[in-house]
């Protein structure tokens, strides 16, 4: 019921995943990313195993070795779908034989595209081909475009309800972590939120080490980005 891209940029600077599904809050239980690797764990997701996969990547295990370890650890592995990239850009995947059609994955250089209960193989192919074709764009935009391509090639016949993107750079904290937990058009909403937020990705990366950078609103203005913000609450006056 989910389609996903898991990737590491060609220059090794960024790692991440973007995904969409018919269930709510996909980013809460299916995306596991750190600066040295990423795991997409779906179909019948087991968050503890996703976290284990990420821990093994941190210990230096290859993507293929992590997939094998997770399969060997899990008696219900036939119900799982796993996509992994490691620190060196190696990619590996597994689609259990109890995943529901259409299901499958495609492994490319530094990425895995995968899906289950999707309309056809064209969804996975579209995700992979868009990721490869958009190499000149920012890493996050490539991930969002890949999921959009999967949707536009059929996505899930029952539609999508949630979508997410999670990326890391060189730091121990996320570079971009955006979620649409429930929406009639979650991928379109993820695009809207991402486009609003994208100019602030370098701002928040720098602010961790440079607390004098100033307010984010001033940063946006200095860099020519017009944004609207939430309305101020009404003023409540109390009698003395």
N, C-alpha and C positions, 0 to 999 in steps of 0.2 A: 504493500500500500504506500510505498515511499520511493522517490527517486532522488538521487544524490550524486554530487561530484566531491571527491576527496582529492586534494592536490598539494604539491609542493612546487613553488615557482622554479623555473629553470636556473635562476641564479642562486637558489638555495636560501634566499632571504625570508620567504614567507611560506607558511603552511596553513591549510584551512579546509573547510568543508561548507557547502551550502546544500540545502535539502528542502523538500516539500512533501507533504503527505495529507491524506484525508483525515487523519486523527488530529486532535489538538496538541499544541505545545511540543512539536517534534524536536526543537532544540534542547528541550529539557532532558531528554533521555537517549538521544541517538548520536549526538555530536561530542567527540572527545579530541581535543587539540592541545598541543603544546608547541614550543618553539622548535622541537626536534622531531615532530611527527604528528600524524593525525589518524584517527580511527572513526569510520562511520559504521555504526552497529545498528541494524534495523531488521525488518520483518517482525519477528517477536523479539523486541530489543531486551537485552539484559544489561542494565547500566553498570552493574558491578564488573561484568566481563569487558565492557568497553573501557572502563577505568583501568582494569588489569592490562589490557592491550596497550594503553598509553604508558603505563608504568614500565612495561617491558621495552617499549621504544626508548624510554629515558635511560634504561640500562644498556642500550646499544644493540638490542636484538634487531635483526633485519625484518622488513615487512613480511616476507614469506615465512620466516620463523615464528613471528607473532601470530599469523593466521593459523599455522599448524598447532601452536600451543593452545590457542583458544578453542580450536576444534577438539583437541585431545582432552581439554579440561571440561568440556561441556557435553553432558549426555543428551542435551536437546539441540545439538548443533544443526540437525537437519532443518530446524525451524528458523535458523539465523541467516542473515546476509551481512557480510563483513567486507569493508574496503579499507585498505591501509596504505599510507605512504610513510616512509621513514626519513631520517635525517639526510641520507644520501640520495633521496629522490627515487628510491626503489619502490615499486608498487606491487601489491598483491591483493587478491580478492577471493571470496568464497560465497557461493550461493547454494544453500542447503536444498536437498531434493524434496523437501516438504514446503518450500516456498510456492506460492500460488502464481499461476500464469497471468500475464506474461512476466517472467522473471529472468534475470541474467545480469551479467556485468561485462564491461570492456576495460581492458587495462592498456594504458598508453604510457608514454614517457613522462613519469612523474605524476601520474593521476590514475584514478579509478572512477569510471562512470557506472552506476548500477541502479537497478530498480526492481520492484516486485509489485504484482497486481497492477501493472501499468498497461496501457492500451496495446502496445506492441514493442518489438525490438527497436523500432525507429526512435523511440524516446531516448533510449540509452545512446544510440548512435548520434542523435542530434546534440545531446549533452557533450559527448566527446568531441564532435566536430566543431562545435562552437568554442569550446575551450581551446582547441588547437588553433583555430582561426583568429582568435582575439589576443594573440600574444603581445601586441603593442599596447594594450590597455593595462590599467592597474590590476593587481592580483584580485582584489575584491570585486571589481567590475566584471572581470572574467568569470568569476564564480556565479555572480548573479545572472549574467547573460546565459551561462550554461543551463541554469535551472529554468530560465525563461524559454530557452530553446526546447527543453524537455516538455514543458507545458504546451508550447505551440505545436509540438509534434504529436500531441495526443494526451500527454500526462496520464492521469488516472481517469478512467471512464466515469467514475463516481465523483470526480472533482477533487479539489484540494481544500484543506481547512487551515493548515498552518505551514509556515516556512521559516527558515533561519539561515544565518551566515555567521560563522565563527572563524576568525583568523588570528594567527600569531606572527610576530616578527621575531627579532632576536631576544626580546625581553621575556620575563617570566609571567607577564600578564598579557591579556588579549589585546590585539590591535583593533579588532572590530568584532563586536558581539551584539548582533541585532536579531530580534525575534518578532514574528507575528504569530501569536499563539492561537488566535481564532479569528477568521475573517472569511467572507464570501469569496474574495479574490486575494489570497494571502501573498502570492508571488508579486502581483501588482502593488500590493501594499508594502511588501518588503522593498521593492524598487523605489517607491516613493520615500520611504524612511531612509534607505541607503543614500539616495541622491541628496537628501537634506543633510545627512550626517557626514558624507564622504570628505568634504573639505576639512573636517575637524579631526580626521584620523591622524595626520602629522602633528596637529596641535596637542592632542592628548599624549602622543608618544613623547613629545618634547617636555611637556609640563611636569612629568614625573621627575626629571632631573633638573628642570629649570622652573622653579616655582614662581619666578619673577616674570614669567611670560605674559601675565595679565589675563583678563577675562576672555572667555571664548567669544562673546559678542563683539568685543573690540578686535579680536583676531579675524573674525569673519569680515568685519567692515574694512580692516586694513587690506585684506586680500580680495576685496571687491565682490563679496558674496552677500546678496540680499536675502534675508530670512525673516519670516514672521515667527513670533513667539507666543506662548500662552498668555491669555488675558489675565490682567491683575484681578485679584479677588475684590469683591465689594468691601468698602470700609464700614465696619460696624462700630457705631458710637454708643458708649455706655454712659448712663447718667451717673454723676458723682454721688 
